[in-house]
Amino acid sequence: MCKITMKAFKAAEKGLFGNISAIAKKLGVSRKTLYRFLAATPEAAECIAAAREEFDDIAEESIRKKIMEGDTSMLKFYASTKLRKRGYSQDDAEDAPPPEFRIKIESGENQ
């Protein structure tokens, strides 16, 4: 098994925002090996969490910029995800139970 050092991990992780597959590839190890390293090294696991949080912030800022530029599709996306509690949801029909229907079959003898 290849030994991963914290120094090598930090160098490989830089700019990959917590993408396990990309980091493992850069380190030349399997994802399984990297996951074991993360489980055994809390500092590395914290780096992954922080990197993913940073990426979420970048994505959120991009969404904000698009909305401010007047991108209505981005506004709809934001409203349907972040403003659901305020009633901005497009999937109300998906949440509703299916309509109930009955089929009555009559034989020709009773007619």
JORAHU-V401304 format. One record per residue. RES is the residue in three letters. SS is DSSP state (a for helix, b for strand, c for the rest). D_LAST is the distance of its C-alpha to the last C-alpha in whole Angstrom. Layout:
# JORAHU-V401304
res:RES ss:SS d_last:D_LAST
res:RES ss:SS d_last:D_LAST
This chain:
# JORAHU-V401304
res:MET ss:c d_last:80
res:CYS ss:c d_last:82
res:LYS ss:c d_last:83
res:ILE ss:c d_last:82
res:THR ss:c d_last:85
res:MET ss:a d_last:84
res:LYS ss:a d_last:86
res:ALA ss:a d_last:84
res:PHE ss:a d_last:81
res:LYS ss:a d_last:82
res:ALA ss:a d_last:83
res:ALA ss:a d_last:80
res:GLU ss:a d_last:77
res:LYS ss:c d_last:79
res:GLY ss:c d_last:77
res:LEU ss:c d_last:74
res:PHE ss:c d_last:72
res:GLY ss:c d_last:71
res:ASN ss:c d_last:69
res:ILE ss:a d_last:70
res:SER ss:a d_last:69
res:ALA ss:a d_last:72
res:ILE ss:a d_last:74
res:ALA ss:a d_last:74
res:LYS ss:a d_last:74
res:LYS ss:a d_last:78
res:LEU ss:a d_last:79
res:GLY ss:c d_last:78
res:VAL ss:c d_last:76
res:SER ss:c d_last:73
res:ARG ss:a d_last:70
res:LYS ss:a d_last:70
res:THR ss:a d_last:74
res:LEU ss:a d_last:74
res:TYR ss:a d_last:71
res:ARG ss:a d_last:74
res:PHE ss:a d_last:77
res:LEU ss:a d_last:75
res:ALA ss:a d_last:74
res:ALA ss:a d_last:78
res:THR ss:c d_last:79
res:PRO ss:a d_last:78
res:GLU ss:a d_last:80
res:ALA ss:a d_last:78
res:ALA ss:a d_last:75
res:GLU ss:a d_last:76
res:CYS ss:a d_last:77
res:ILE ss:a d_last:73
res:ALA ss:a d_last:72
res:ALA ss:a d_last:74
res:ALA ss:a d_last:74
res:ARG ss:a d_last:70
res:GLU ss:a d_last:70
res:GLU ss:a d_last:73
res:PHE ss:a d_last:70
res:ASP ss:a d_last:67
res:ASP ss:a d_last:70
res:ILE ss:a d_last:71
res:ALA ss:a d_last:67
res:GLU ss:a d_last:66
res:GLU ss:a d_last:69
res:SER ss:a d_last:68
res:ILE ss:a d_last:65
res:ARG ss:a d_last:67
res:LYS ss:a d_last:69
res:LYS ss:a d_last:66
res:ILE ss:a d_last:64
res:MET ss:a d_last:68
res:GLU ss:c d_last:68
res:GLY ss:c d_last:64
res:ASP ss:c d_last:62
res:THR ss:a d_last:59
res:SER ss:a d_last:57
res:MET ss:a d_last:59
res:LEU ss:a d_last:59
res:LYS ss:a d_last:55
res:PHE ss:a d_last:56
res:TYR ss:a d_last:58
res:ALA ss:a d_last:56
res:SER ss:a d_last:53
res:THR ss:a d_last:55
res:LYS ss:a d_last:58
res:LEU ss:c d_last:56
res:ARG ss:a d_last:53
res:LYS ss:a d_last:54
res:ARG ss:a d_last:54
res:GLY ss:c d_last:51
res:TYR ss:c d_last:52
res:SER ss:c d_last:49
res:GLN ss:c d_last:47
res:ASP ss:c d_last:44
res:ASP ss:a d_last:43
res:ALA ss:a d_last:39
res:GLU ss:a d_last:40
res:ASP ss:a d_last:41
res:ALA ss:c d_last:38
res:PRO ss:c d_last:35
res:PRO ss:c d_last:32
res:PRO ss:c d_last:29
res:GLU ss:c d_last:27
res:PHE ss:c d_last:23
res:ARG ss:c d_last:20
res:ILE ss:c d_last:17
res:LYS ss:c d_last:14
res:ILE ss:c d_last:12
res:GLU ss:c d_last:8
res:SER ss:c d_last:8
res:GLY ss:a d_last:6
res:GLU ss:a d_last:6
res:ASN ss:a d_last:4
res:GLN ss:c d_last:0
